[in-house]
Amino acid sequence: MEARIDAKGRIVIPKSVREKLQIREGMLILIEEKKDKILLSPKREKKRNVEDFFGLKVKRTGRPEWATPKEIKSIWE
């Protein structure tokens, strides 16, 4: 597969490659130099969770118990 470099040094990654690697507009691409080669790879963002923000260990304790419509209504009375 080939891609031509434009006057500003940009290349177009073919759509088939972008779809296969799930590369989307605005994503960061890591650029590595390997001797006489250039390696491009998508930078994957780490998914964040509650522990990342608050340092808490979240542990499930079983199935959630949902409030009944009557209980919900009692809150608003």
C-alpha positions, 0 to 999 in steps of 0.5 A: 500500500502506498500514500503520497506525502503532500507539500505540508508533509501530510499523508492520507491513511486509506479508509480501509486501514482506518476502519480496521484499526478504528482510527477516528478523526481527532485521535492521536497517532504515535510516531516512532523512528526505527532505523530507516523506517517510520512506525505509525500507531493509534494511541489508545486512551486508557478508560477511566473509572471511579478508582482513577478519580477517587482512589476507591475500590468499587466492589459489587455486593450482589444484584441491585435492589430497585425502588418500587414506584410507591417508594419513588412517589413517597420521596416527592410527597 
